[in-house]
């Protein structure tokens, strides 16, 4: 154990700046136990009386424990109520699945989503949230005390999901050693959809079987209330626990830490967390972290994106390395099987613990060949991670470039450019390709492929977004021989801004998810220069609200990306 000590102090050189406002406050942080050699994800909450955003730093007193602050990640807010019989005190009515339900309030939960660890999953959640899949449409249909609460199913019975599925995302620094961890439910390998669960305490048996993509930062009392709700024999609450709204929101006062411990047990250190409001106000808080015996031998998992050599001419073999990780460095056991009869002479060779795939197409074969690879901790594959890889022969690589676009809500668009691509072969026929579009809002369709004047192919699509929001648009182009390329663009459906005036105060309100828009003002709507409004907006419900005092009777506001 390193014997250095750490003190939470501030040193100023030159002129010392003092805040004229009350300093921020970091809430108490309990002591933390980190599985030796692994990680613990820990939320930190704070307050800033002057409303200024907080910047966090953290340090450890020992080299045996490192600390990472997750930055630039989005936050996801969720409001939860429970169906009520009759009209008990505090009951109110809320829309639910096309009707109205009488409910009592449980409260809000706010999560940090780990775009830095699981970017694809967070993109999917962003699109489904903006599209309204969760709002007044889903419930927590499964509640298991001491384990999880599970929700997000549009069919409300645990069997449904969106119109598409996608792969798990695993990260060696994201294990279920904490509390209030947010993860995707699934019905097998790489079947993530819209259903999610929140853990009650450490659930290490879930490590690398489920995508861990977020951490609860506020609303632990709500988690406790839902966990304690009475259920039937199928773990479904007797009274529906309804998700009335979800949205991405700004959270300028909270953060999440990941603590990583050495393999040695019993290493203790002081973790010092500092919050800075950027105007001279600072707060510090410290807690003790200790490495403890890790009681679980985690299963291995496959690294993503290591297989990249996917397309070859006729009668040409392809060679790729498939990589996996075991946190305990245990022996890896591999299995590979061809899923069709198009590359029957292919082989999988273990090289330094990883697998080299040599895909040999049958003589003169043109088309695609798929191979499933799995890795496990034992030869019986009692648990394993699996991935299917598809290779194309007699084809050329497709290179595609996505196009971001803006579209108004509730206004259909047609023939909109989504991407351009080429396979490197001049004058390739457009009917040699297909394009599949996932619009991000729980809808999919096919694109139209044209050739532009530069000889590149264009993919154009038609759709209608019902709600404002930012949507990830996934576009997959595939040739008749099997080569494919997937690109992602962003569809921006602009928010609506509202303005009220009281005395000399302008109160501007807009959806809180629109953090990538800047509030600007001008006294002339035709002005060329619209200065940014520098007031820090406050989060009120699901809206950002800024109050701007002015004596001008004419003042215009807009949101600009």
QUIPESUL-V135801 format. One record per pair of residues at least 24 apart in sequence whose ideal C-beta (glycine too) atoms are under 10 Angstrom apart, sorted by the first residue. I is the first residue (numbers start at 1). J is the second residue. Records with the same first field share a line. If there is no record, write none. Layout:
BEGIN
I = J ; J
END
This chain:
BEGIN
1 = 61 ; 62 ; 63 ; 64 ; 65 ; 262 ; 264 ; 266 ; 267 ; 268 ; 269 ; 291
2 = 60 ; 61 ; 62 ; 63 ; 64 ; 65 ; 262 ; 267 ; 269
3 = 61 ; 62
4 = 60 ; 61 ; 62 ; 63 ; 269
5 = 61 ; 62 ; 269 ; 270
6 = 59 ; 60 ; 61 ; 62 ; 269 ; 270 ; 271 ; 272 ; 286
7 = 59 ; 61 ; 270 ; 272 ; 284 ; 286
8 = 59 ; 270 ; 271 ; 272 ; 273 ; 274 ; 282 ; 283 ; 284 ; 285 ; 286
9 = 272 ; 274 ; 284
10 = 274 ; 276 ; 282 ; 284
12 = 280
16 = 280
17 = 279 ; 280 ; 281
18 = 279 ; 280 ; 281
19 = 49 ; 50 ; 52 ; 277 ; 278 ; 279 ; 280 ; 281 ; 282
20 = 50 ; 279 ; 280 ; 281
21 = 48 ; 49 ; 50 ; 51 ; 52 ; 277 ; 279 ; 280 ; 281
22 = 47 ; 48 ; 49 ; 50 ; 277 ; 281
23 = 48 ; 49 ; 50 ; 275 ; 276 ; 277 ; 279 ; 280 ; 281 ; 282 ; 283 ; 284
24 = 48 ; 49 ; 50 ; 52 ; 54 ; 253 ; 274 ; 275 ; 276 ; 277 ; 281 ; 282 ; 283 ; 284
25 = 49 ; 253 ; 275 ; 281 ; 283 ; 285
26 = 54 ; 56 ; 253 ; 254 ; 255 ; 273 ; 274 ; 275 ; 282 ; 283 ; 284 ; 285 ; 286
27 = 218 ; 253 ; 254 ; 283 ; 285
28 = 285 ; 287
29 = 257 ; 271 ; 273 ; 285 ; 286 ; 287 ; 288 ; 289
30 = 287 ; 288
31 = 268 ; 271 ; 287 ; 288 ; 289 ; 290
32 = 65 ; 177 ; 178 ; 257 ; 259 ; 261 ; 269 ; 271 ; 287 ; 288 ; 289 ; 290 ; 291 ; 292
33 = 177 ; 202 ; 259 ; 261 ; 288 ; 289 ; 290 ; 291 ; 292 ; 293
34 = 64 ; 65 ; 177 ; 258 ; 259 ; 260 ; 261 ; 262 ; 267 ; 269 ; 289 ; 290 ; 291 ; 292 ; 294
35 = 175 ; 177 ; 202 ; 204 ; 261 ; 265 ; 291 ; 292 ; 293 ; 294 ; 295 ; 296 ; 298 ; 327
36 = 64 ; 261 ; 262 ; 263 ; 264 ; 265 ; 266 ; 267 ; 290 ; 291 ; 292 ; 293 ; 294
37 = 260 ; 261 ; 262 ; 263 ; 264 ; 265 ; 291 ; 294 ; 298 ; 327 ; 328 ; 329
38 = 172 ; 173 ; 175 ; 177 ; 204 ; 207 ; 259 ; 260 ; 261 ; 263 ; 291 ; 294 ; 296 ; 298 ; 327 ; 328
39 = 66 ; 68 ; 171 ; 172 ; 173 ; 174 ; 175 ; 177 ; 178 ; 257 ; 258 ; 259 ; 260 ; 261 ; 327
40 = 65 ; 173 ; 175 ; 177 ; 178 ; 179 ; 202 ; 257 ; 258 ; 259 ; 260 ; 261 ; 289 ; 291 ; 292
41 = 68 ; 70 ; 112 ; 114 ; 117 ; 173 ; 174 ; 175 ; 176 ; 177 ; 178 ; 179 ; 180 ; 181 ; 212 ; 214 ; 215 ; 256 ; 257 ; 258 ; 259
42 = 67 ; 177 ; 178 ; 179 ; 215 ; 217 ; 255 ; 256 ; 257 ; 258 ; 259 ; 271 ; 273 ; 287 ; 289
43 = 110 ; 111 ; 112 ; 178 ; 179 ; 180 ; 181 ; 215 ; 216 ; 217 ; 218 ; 220 ; 254 ; 255 ; 256 ; 257
44 = 69 ; 217 ; 253 ; 254 ; 255 ; 256 ; 257 ; 271 ; 273 ; 275 ; 285 ; 287
45 = 110 ; 217 ; 218 ; 220 ; 251 ; 253 ; 254 ; 255 ; 256
46 = 252 ; 253 ; 254 ; 255 ; 273 ; 275 ; 277 ; 283 ; 285
47 = 253 ; 254 ; 275 ; 283
48 = 252 ; 253 ; 275 ; 276 ; 277 ; 278 ; 279 ; 281 ; 283 ; 536
49 = 277 ; 281
50 = 277 ; 278 ; 279 ; 281 ; 536
51 = 252 ; 253 ; 277 ; 535 ; 536 ; 537 ; 538 ; 539
52 = 252 ; 253 ; 276 ; 277 ; 278 ; 279 ; 281 ; 536
53 = 250 ; 251 ; 252 ; 253 ; 276 ; 277 ; 278 ; 536
54 = 251 ; 252 ; 253 ; 254 ; 255 ; 274 ; 275 ; 276 ; 277 ; 278 ; 281 ; 282 ; 283
55 = 252 ; 255 ; 274 ; 275 ; 276 ; 277 ; 278
56 = 253 ; 254 ; 255 ; 256 ; 257 ; 273 ; 274 ; 275 ; 276 ; 283
57 = 255 ; 272 ; 273 ; 274 ; 275 ; 276 ; 284
58 = 255 ; 257 ; 259 ; 271 ; 272 ; 273 ; 274 ; 275 ; 285 ; 286
59 = 269 ; 270 ; 271 ; 272 ; 273 ; 274 ; 286
60 = 259 ; 260 ; 269 ; 270 ; 271 ; 272 ; 289
61 = 268 ; 269 ; 270 ; 271 ; 272 ; 286 ; 288 ; 289
62 = 261 ; 262 ; 267 ; 268 ; 269 ; 270 ; 271 ; 289 ; 291
63 = 262 ; 267 ; 269
64 = 260 ; 261 ; 262 ; 263 ; 264 ; 266 ; 267 ; 268 ; 269 ; 289 ; 290 ; 291
65 = 259 ; 260 ; 261 ; 262 ; 267 ; 268 ; 269 ; 270 ; 271 ; 288 ; 289 ; 290 ; 291
66 = 258 ; 259 ; 260 ; 261 ; 262 ; 269 ; 271
67 = 257 ; 258 ; 259 ; 260 ; 269 ; 271 ; 272 ; 273 ; 289
68 = 116 ; 173 ; 256 ; 257 ; 258 ; 259 ; 260
69 = 255 ; 256 ; 257 ; 258 ; 273
70 = 112 ; 113 ; 114 ; 115 ; 116 ; 117 ; 215 ; 255 ; 256 ; 257 ; 258
71 = 116 ; 255 ; 256
72 = 115 ; 116
73 = 111 ; 112 ; 113 ; 114 ; 115 ; 116 ; 117 ; 122 ; 214 ; 215 ; 251 ; 255 ; 256
74 = 111 ; 112 ; 113 ; 114 ; 115 ; 122 ; 125 ; 126 ; 214 ; 248 ; 249 ; 250 ; 251 ; 513 ; 515
75 = 110 ; 111 ; 112 ; 113 ; 214 ; 217 ; 218 ; 247 ; 248 ; 249 ; 250 ; 251 ; 252 ; 254 ; 256 ; 512 ; 513 ; 515 ; 539
76 = 109 ; 110 ; 111 ; 112 ; 113 ; 122 ; 125 ; 126 ; 129 ; 134 ; 182 ; 196 ; 213 ; 214 ; 216 ; 246 ; 247 ; 248 ; 249 ; 251 ; 513
77 = 108 ; 109 ; 110 ; 111 ; 129 ; 218 ; 219 ; 245 ; 246 ; 247 ; 248 ; 249 ; 250 ; 251 ; 512 ; 513 ; 539 ; 541 ; 542
78 = 107 ; 108 ; 109 ; 110 ; 111 ; 129 ; 134 ; 135 ; 151 ; 152 ; 182 ; 196 ; 198 ; 216 ; 219 ; 222 ; 243 ; 244 ; 245 ; 246 ; 247 ; 249
79 = 105 ; 106 ; 107 ; 108 ; 109 ; 135 ; 136 ; 219 ; 222 ; 242 ; 243 ; 244 ; 245 ; 246 ; 247 ; 541 ; 542
80 = 105 ; 106 ; 107 ; 108 ; 109 ; 139 ; 140 ; 149 ; 151 ; 219 ; 222 ; 223 ; 225 ; 226 ; 241 ; 242 ; 243 ; 244 ; 245 ; 246
81 = 105 ; 106 ; 107 ; 136 ; 139 ; 240 ; 241 ; 242 ; 243 ; 244 ; 245
82 = 106 ; 139 ; 140 ; 225 ; 226 ; 229 ; 237 ; 238 ; 239 ; 240 ; 241 ; 242
83 = 139 ; 237 ; 238 ; 239 ; 240 ; 241 ; 242
84 = 239 ; 240
85 = 239
94 = 136 ; 242 ; 244 ; 245
95 = 135 ; 136 ; 137 ; 242 ; 244
96 = 135 ; 136 ; 137 ; 138 ; 139 ; 240 ; 242 ; 243 ; 244
97 = 136 ; 137 ; 138 ; 139 ; 154 ; 156 ; 240 ; 242
98 = 136 ; 137
99 = 136
100 = 136
101 = 136 ; 240 ; 242 ; 244
103 = 239 ; 240 ; 241 ; 242 ; 244
104 = 239
105 = 222 ; 244
106 = 140 ; 219 ; 221 ; 222 ; 223 ; 225 ; 226 ; 229 ; 241 ; 242 ; 244
107 = 218 ; 219 ; 221 ; 222 ; 223 ; 225 ; 226
108 = 218 ; 219 ; 222 ; 244 ; 245 ; 249 ; 541 ; 542
109 = 149 ; 180 ; 182 ; 198 ; 216 ; 217 ; 218 ; 219 ; 220 ; 221 ; 222 ; 223 ; 226 ; 243 ; 246
110 = 214 ; 216 ; 217 ; 218 ; 219 ; 222 ; 249 ; 251 ; 254 ; 539
111 = 180 ; 181 ; 182 ; 196 ; 198 ; 213 ; 214 ; 215 ; 216 ; 217 ; 218 ; 219 ; 246 ; 251 ; 256
112 = 182 ; 213 ; 214 ; 215 ; 216 ; 217 ; 218 ; 251 ; 254 ; 255 ; 256
113 = 182 ; 213 ; 214 ; 215 ; 248 ; 256
114 = 169 ; 171 ; 173 ; 174 ; 182 ; 211 ; 212 ; 213 ; 214 ; 215 ; 256 ; 258
115 = 213 ; 214
116 = 171 ; 173 ; 258
117 = 169 ; 170 ; 171 ; 172 ; 173 ; 174 ; 211 ; 212 ; 213 ; 214 ; 258
118 = 168 ; 169 ; 170 ; 171 ; 174 ; 183 ; 184 ; 192 ; 211 ; 212 ; 213 ; 214
119 = 169 ; 213 ; 472 ; 488
120 = 166 ; 167 ; 168 ; 169 ; 192 ; 211 ; 213 ; 304 ; 472 ; 474 ; 488
121 = 166 ; 167 ; 168 ; 169 ; 182 ; 183 ; 184 ; 192 ; 196 ; 211 ; 212 ; 213 ; 214
122 = 169 ; 213 ; 214 ; 248 ; 472
123 = 166 ; 440 ; 470 ; 471 ; 472 ; 473 ; 474 ; 488 ; 490
124 = 162 ; 164 ; 166 ; 184 ; 192 ; 193 ; 194 ; 213 ; 438 ; 440 ; 442 ; 472 ; 474
125 = 152 ; 182 ; 184 ; 194 ; 196 ; 213 ; 214 ; 246 ; 248 ; 472
126 = 248 ; 440 ; 469 ; 470 ; 471 ; 472 ; 490 ; 513
127 = 162 ; 438 ; 439 ; 440 ; 441 ; 442 ; 443 ; 469 ; 470 ; 471 ; 472 ; 473 ; 474 ; 490 ; 491
128 = 152 ; 154 ; 161 ; 162 ; 193 ; 194 ; 246 ; 440 ; 441 ; 442 ; 471
129 = 194 ; 245 ; 246 ; 247 ; 248 ; 441 ; 467 ; 469 ; 470 ; 471 ; 513
130 = 246 ; 247 ; 248 ; 440 ; 441 ; 465 ; 466 ; 467 ; 468 ; 469 ; 470 ; 471 ; 472 ; 491 ; 493 ; 511 ; 513
131 = 162 ; 439 ; 440 ; 441 ; 442 ; 443 ; 465 ; 466 ; 467 ; 469 ; 471 ; 493
132 = 245 ; 246 ; 441 ; 442 ; 466 ; 467 ; 469
133 = 161 ; 162 ; 194 ; 246 ; 441 ; 442
134 = 194 ; 196 ; 243 ; 244 ; 245 ; 246 ; 247
135 = 243 ; 244 ; 245 ; 246 ; 247 ; 467 ; 542
136 = 242 ; 243 ; 244 ; 245 ; 246
137 = 242 ; 243 ; 244 ; 246
138 = 194 ; 195 ; 196 ; 242 ; 243 ; 244 ; 246
139 = 236 ; 237 ; 240 ; 241 ; 242 ; 243
140 = 196 ; 197 ; 198 ; 226 ; 227 ; 229 ; 236 ; 237 ; 240 ; 241 ; 242 ; 243
141 = 195 ; 234 ; 235 ; 236 ; 237 ; 240 ; 241
142 = 185 ; 195 ; 197 ; 231 ; 234 ; 235 ; 236 ; 237
143 = 197 ; 200 ; 226 ; 227 ; 228 ; 229 ; 230 ; 231 ; 235 ; 236 ; 237 ; 241
144 = 197 ; 200 ; 227 ; 231 ; 235
145 = 200 ; 224 ; 226 ; 227 ; 228 ; 229 ; 231 ; 235
146 = 199 ; 200 ; 201 ; 203 ; 227
147 = 197 ; 199 ; 200 ; 201 ; 203 ; 205 ; 206 ; 227 ; 235
148 = 176 ; 181 ; 183 ; 185 ; 196 ; 197 ; 198 ; 199 ; 200 ; 201 ; 203 ; 206 ; 210 ; 223 ; 227 ; 235
149 = 196 ; 197 ; 198 ; 199 ; 200 ; 222 ; 223 ; 226 ; 227 ; 229 ; 235 ; 237 ; 241
150 = 183 ; 185 ; 195 ; 196 ; 197 ; 198 ; 235
151 = 185 ; 194 ; 195 ; 196 ; 197 ; 198 ; 226 ; 241 ; 242 ; 243
152 = 184 ; 185 ; 193 ; 194 ; 195 ; 196 ; 197 ; 243 ; 246
153 = 185 ; 193 ; 194 ; 195 ; 196
154 = 193 ; 194 ; 195 ; 442
155 = 195
156 = 236 ; 240 ; 242
157 = 234 ; 236
158 = 185 ; 187 ; 195 ; 234 ; 235 ; 236
159 = 187 ; 195
160 = 193 ; 194 ; 195
161 = 185 ; 186 ; 187 ; 191 ; 192 ; 193 ; 194 ; 195 ; 442
162 = 192 ; 193 ; 194 ; 195 ; 438 ; 440 ; 441 ; 442 ; 443 ; 444
163 = 193 ; 438 ; 442 ; 443 ; 444
164 = 192 ; 193 ; 194 ; 436 ; 438 ; 440 ; 442 ; 443 ; 444 ; 474
165 = 190 ; 191 ; 192 ; 193 ; 194
166 = 190 ; 191 ; 192 ; 193 ; 211 ; 438 ; 474
167 = 191 ; 192 ; 211 ; 302 ; 304 ; 387 ; 388
168 = 192 ; 208 ; 209 ; 210 ; 211 ; 212 ; 301 ; 302 ; 304 ; 385 ; 386 ; 387
169 = 211 ; 212 ; 213 ; 304
170 = 207 ; 208 ; 209 ; 210 ; 211 ; 212 ; 299 ; 300 ; 301 ; 302 ; 303 ; 304 ; 325 ; 385
171 = 208 ; 211 ; 212 ; 213 ; 258 ; 301 ; 304 ; 325
172 = 208 ; 260 ; 298 ; 301 ; 303 ; 325 ; 326 ; 327
173 = 212 ; 258 ; 259 ; 260
174 = 207 ; 208 ; 211 ; 212 ; 213 ; 214 ; 215 ; 258
175 = 202 ; 203 ; 204 ; 206 ; 207 ; 208 ; 212 ; 294 ; 296 ; 298 ; 327
176 = 201 ; 202 ; 203 ; 204 ; 205 ; 206 ; 207 ; 208 ; 209 ; 210 ; 212 ; 296
177 = 201 ; 202 ; 203 ; 204 ; 207 ; 259 ; 292 ; 294 ; 296
178 = 202 ; 203 ; 212 ; 215 ; 216 ; 256 ; 258 ; 259
179 = 203 ; 215 ; 216 ; 220 ; 223
180 = 214 ; 215 ; 216 ; 217 ; 218 ; 219 ; 220 ; 222 ; 223 ; 224
181 = 206 ; 210 ; 212 ; 213 ; 214 ; 215 ; 216
182 = 211 ; 212 ; 213 ; 214 ; 215 ; 216
183 = 209 ; 210 ; 211 ; 212 ; 213 ; 214
184 = 210 ; 211 ; 212 ; 213 ; 214
185 = 210 ; 211
186 = 210 ; 211
188 = 386
189 = 372 ; 374 ; 384 ; 385 ; 386 ; 387 ; 388
190 = 385 ; 386 ; 387 ; 388
193 = 442
194 = 442
198 = 222 ; 223 ; 226 ; 227
199 = 223
200 = 224 ; 226 ; 227 ; 228
201 = 227
202 = 295 ; 296
204 = 294 ; 295 ; 296 ; 297 ; 298
205 = 296 ; 298 ; 383
207 = 296 ; 297 ; 298 ; 299 ; 301 ; 327
208 = 298 ; 299 ; 300 ; 301 ; 302 ; 325 ; 326 ; 327 ; 383 ; 385
209 = 298 ; 299 ; 301 ; 383 ; 385
214 = 256
215 = 254 ; 255 ; 256 ; 257 ; 258
216 = 256
217 = 251 ; 253 ; 254 ; 255 ; 256
218 = 251 ; 253 ; 254
245 = 541 ; 542
246 = 513 ; 542
247 = 469 ; 511 ; 512 ; 513 ; 541 ; 542 ; 543
248 = 469 ; 470 ; 511 ; 512 ; 513 ; 514 ; 515 ; 542
249 = 511 ; 512 ; 513 ; 515 ; 539 ; 541 ; 542 ; 543 ; 544
250 = 512 ; 513 ; 514 ; 515 ; 536 ; 537 ; 538 ; 539 ; 544
251 = 512 ; 515 ; 539
252 = 277 ; 515 ; 536 ; 537 ; 538 ; 539
253 = 277 ; 539
257 = 287 ; 289
259 = 289 ; 291
260 = 291
261 = 289 ; 290 ; 291 ; 292 ; 294
262 = 291
263 = 291 ; 294 ; 328
264 = 291
265 = 290 ; 291 ; 292 ; 293 ; 294
266 = 290 ; 291 ; 292 ; 293
267 = 291 ; 292
294 = 327 ; 328
296 = 327 ; 328
297 = 326 ; 327 ; 328 ; 330 ; 377
298 = 325 ; 326 ; 327 ; 328 ; 330 ; 377 ; 383
299 = 324 ; 326 ; 327 ; 328 ; 330 ; 375 ; 376 ; 377 ; 378 ; 382 ; 383 ; 384 ; 385
300 = 324 ; 325 ; 326 ; 327 ; 328 ; 329 ; 330 ; 331 ; 332 ; 333 ; 334 ; 353 ; 374 ; 375 ; 376 ; 377 ; 383 ; 384 ; 385
301 = 325 ; 326 ; 327 ; 375 ; 384 ; 385 ; 386 ; 387
302 = 355 ; 373 ; 374 ; 375 ; 384 ; 385 ; 386 ; 387
303 = 354 ; 385 ; 387
304 = 387
306 = 354 ; 355 ; 387 ; 389
307 = 357 ; 359 ; 371 ; 373 ; 387 ; 389 ; 390 ; 391
309 = 357 ; 359 ; 391 ; 397
310 = 359 ; 368 ; 389 ; 390 ; 391 ; 392 ; 395 ; 397 ; 482 ; 483 ; 484 ; 485
311 = 368 ; 391 ; 392 ; 393 ; 394 ; 395 ; 396 ; 397 ; 398 ; 423 ; 479 ; 481 ; 482 ; 483 ; 484 ; 485
312 = 359 ; 361 ; 391 ; 392 ; 393 ; 394 ; 395 ; 396 ; 397 ; 483
313 = 361 ; 366 ; 393 ; 394 ; 395 ; 396
314 = 361 ; 363 ; 364 ; 365 ; 366 ; 393 ; 394 ; 395 ; 481
315 = 360 ; 361 ; 362 ; 363 ; 364 ; 365 ; 366 ; 393 ; 394
316 = 359 ; 360 ; 361 ; 393 ; 394
317 = 343 ; 345 ; 346 ; 347 ; 358 ; 359 ; 360 ; 361 ; 391 ; 393
318 = 343 ; 346 ; 357 ; 358 ; 359 ; 360 ; 361 ; 369 ; 389 ; 391 ; 392 ; 393
319 = 349 ; 356 ; 357 ; 358 ; 359 ; 360
320 = 355 ; 356 ; 357 ; 358 ; 359 ; 371 ; 373 ; 389 ; 391
321 = 351 ; 352 ; 354 ; 355 ; 356 ; 357
322 = 348 ; 354 ; 355 ; 356 ; 357 ; 371 ; 373 ; 374 ; 375 ; 387 ; 389
323 = 353 ; 354 ; 355 ; 375
324 = 353 ; 354 ; 355 ; 373 ; 374 ; 375 ; 376 ; 385 ; 387
325 = 354 ; 375 ; 385
326 = 353 ; 375 ; 376 ; 377
328 = 377
329 = 353
330 = 377 ; 378
331 = 377 ; 378 ; 379
332 = 375 ; 376 ; 377
333 = 374 ; 375 ; 376 ; 377 ; 378 ; 379 ; 380 ; 381 ; 384
334 = 373 ; 374 ; 375 ; 376 ; 379 ; 381 ; 384
335 = 372 ; 373 ; 374 ; 375 ; 376 ; 379 ; 381 ; 384 ; 386
336 = 371 ; 372 ; 373 ; 374 ; 375 ; 389
337 = 370 ; 371 ; 372 ; 373 ; 374 ; 388
338 = 369 ; 370 ; 371 ; 372
339 = 369 ; 370 ; 371 ; 372 ; 388 ; 389 ; 390
340 = 367 ; 368 ; 369 ; 370 ; 371 ; 390
341 = 365 ; 369
342 = 366 ; 367 ; 368 ; 369 ; 370 ; 391 ; 393 ; 482
343 = 368 ; 369 ; 370 ; 371 ; 391 ; 393
344 = 369
346 = 371 ; 391
348 = 373
357 = 389 ; 391
359 = 389 ; 391 ; 393
360 = 393
361 = 391 ; 392 ; 393 ; 394
362 = 393
364 = 393 ; 394
365 = 393 ; 394
366 = 392 ; 393 ; 394 ; 395 ; 480 ; 481 ; 482
367 = 391 ; 392 ; 393 ; 394 ; 395 ; 480 ; 481 ; 482
368 = 392 ; 393 ; 394 ; 395 ; 478 ; 479 ; 480 ; 481 ; 482 ; 483 ; 484
369 = 393 ; 482
370 = 482
390 = 478 ; 482 ; 483 ; 484
391 = 482 ; 483
392 = 478 ; 479 ; 480 ; 481 ; 482 ; 483 ; 484
393 = 481 ; 482 ; 483
394 = 479 ; 481 ; 482 ; 483
395 = 423 ; 425 ; 432 ; 479 ; 480 ; 481 ; 482 ; 483 ; 484
396 = 422 ; 423 ; 424 ; 425 ; 428 ; 479 ; 481 ; 483
397 = 422 ; 423 ; 424 ; 479 ; 483 ; 484 ; 485
398 = 422 ; 423 ; 424 ; 428 ; 433 ; 457 ; 476 ; 477 ; 478 ; 479 ; 483 ; 484 ; 485 ; 486 ; 487
399 = 423 ; 424 ; 456 ; 477 ; 485 ; 487
400 = 435 ; 456 ; 457 ; 459 ; 475 ; 476 ; 477 ; 484 ; 485 ; 486 ; 487
401 = 456 ; 485 ; 487 ; 489
402 = 459 ; 473 ; 474 ; 475 ; 486 ; 487 ; 488 ; 489 ; 490
403 = 458 ; 459 ; 460 ; 473 ; 475 ; 487 ; 489 ; 490
404 = 473 ; 488 ; 489 ; 490 ; 491 ; 492
405 = 461 ; 473 ; 489 ; 490 ; 491 ; 492 ; 493
406 = 490 ; 491 ; 492 ; 493 ; 494 ; 561
407 = 463 ; 464 ; 465 ; 471 ; 491 ; 492 ; 493 ; 494
408 = 464 ; 465 ; 468 ; 493 ; 494
409 = 464 ; 465 ; 466 ; 467 ; 468 ; 469 ; 493 ; 494 ; 495 ; 496
410 = 464 ; 465 ; 466 ; 467 ; 468 ; 493
411 = 464 ; 465 ; 493
412 = 462 ; 463 ; 464 ; 465
413 = 460 ; 461 ; 462 ; 463 ; 464 ; 465 ; 491
414 = 448 ; 460 ; 461 ; 462 ; 463 ; 464
415 = 448 ; 450 ; 458 ; 460 ; 461 ; 462
416 = 447 ; 459 ; 460 ; 461 ; 462 ; 463 ; 491
417 = 450 ; 452 ; 458 ; 459 ; 460 ; 461 ; 489
418 = 447 ; 448 ; 458 ; 459 ; 460 ; 461 ; 463 ; 473 ; 475 ; 487 ; 489 ; 491
419 = 447 ; 449 ; 456 ; 457 ; 458 ; 459 ; 460 ; 461 ; 473 ; 475 ; 476 ; 477 ; 485 ; 486 ; 487 ; 488 ; 489
420 = 450 ; 452 ; 454 ; 456 ; 457 ; 458 ; 459 ; 477 ; 487
421 = 449 ; 456 ; 457 ; 458 ; 459 ; 475 ; 477 ; 485 ; 487
422 = 454 ; 455 ; 456 ; 457
423 = 457 ; 477 ; 479 ; 481 ; 483 ; 485
425 = 479
426 = 455
427 = 451 ; 455
428 = 455 ; 457 ; 479
429 = 457 ; 480
430 = 457 ; 458
431 = 480
432 = 457 ; 478 ; 479 ; 480 ; 481
433 = 457 ; 459 ; 477 ; 478 ; 479 ; 480 ; 483 ; 484
434 = 459 ; 476 ; 477 ; 478 ; 479 ; 480 ; 484
435 = 459 ; 460 ; 461 ; 475 ; 476 ; 477 ; 478
436 = 474 ; 475 ; 476 ; 477 ; 478 ; 484 ; 486
437 = 461 ; 462 ; 463 ; 473 ; 474 ; 475 ; 476
438 = 471 ; 472 ; 473 ; 474 ; 475 ; 476 ; 486 ; 488
439 = 463 ; 464 ; 465 ; 471 ; 472 ; 473 ; 474 ; 475 ; 491
440 = 465 ; 469 ; 470 ; 471 ; 472 ; 473 ; 474 ; 488 ; 489 ; 490 ; 491
441 = 465 ; 466 ; 467 ; 469 ; 471 ; 472 ; 473 ; 491 ; 493
444 = 474
447 = 475 ; 476 ; 477
449 = 477
459 = 487
463 = 491
465 = 491 ; 492 ; 493
466 = 493
467 = 493 ; 495 ; 511
468 = 492 ; 493 ; 494 ; 495 ; 496 ; 510 ; 511 ; 513 ; 514
469 = 493 ; 494 ; 495 ; 511 ; 513 ; 514
470 = 494 ; 495 ; 513 ; 514 ; 515 ; 516 ; 517 ; 561
490 = 516
492 = 516 ; 517 ; 561
494 = 559 ; 560 ; 561
495 = 543 ; 544 ; 559
496 = 559
497 = 544 ; 557 ; 558 ; 559
498 = 543 ; 545 ; 557
499 = 548 ; 555 ; 556 ; 557
501 = 548 ; 550 ; 553 ; 555
502 = 547
503 = 549 ; 551
504 = 548 ; 549 ; 550 ; 551 ; 552 ; 553
505 = 547 ; 548 ; 549 ; 550
506 = 533 ; 535 ; 546 ; 547 ; 548 ; 549 ; 550 ; 552 ; 555 ; 556 ; 557
507 = 545 ; 546 ; 547 ; 548
508 = 533 ; 535 ; 537 ; 543 ; 544 ; 545 ; 546 ; 547 ; 548 ; 555 ; 557 ; 558 ; 559
509 = 537 ; 540 ; 541 ; 543 ; 544 ; 545 ; 546
510 = 537 ; 543 ; 544 ; 545 ; 546 ; 557 ; 559
511 = 542 ; 543 ; 544 ; 559
512 = 537 ; 538 ; 539 ; 540 ; 541 ; 542 ; 543 ; 544 ; 545
513 = 542 ; 543 ; 544
514 = 543 ; 544 ; 559 ; 561
515 = 544
516 = 559 ; 561
517 = 544 ; 558 ; 559 ; 560 ; 561
518 = 558 ; 559 ; 560 ; 561
519 = 544 ; 546 ; 548 ; 557 ; 558 ; 559 ; 560
520 = 556 ; 557 ; 558 ; 559 ; 560
521 = 546 ; 548 ; 550 ; 552 ; 555 ; 556 ; 557 ; 558
522 = 554 ; 555 ; 556 ; 557 ; 558
523 = 550 ; 552 ; 553 ; 554 ; 555 ; 556
524 = 554 ; 555 ; 556
525 = 554 ; 555 ; 556 ; 558
526 = 556
527 = 556
530 = 556 ; 557 ; 558 ; 560
532 = 560
533 = 557
END
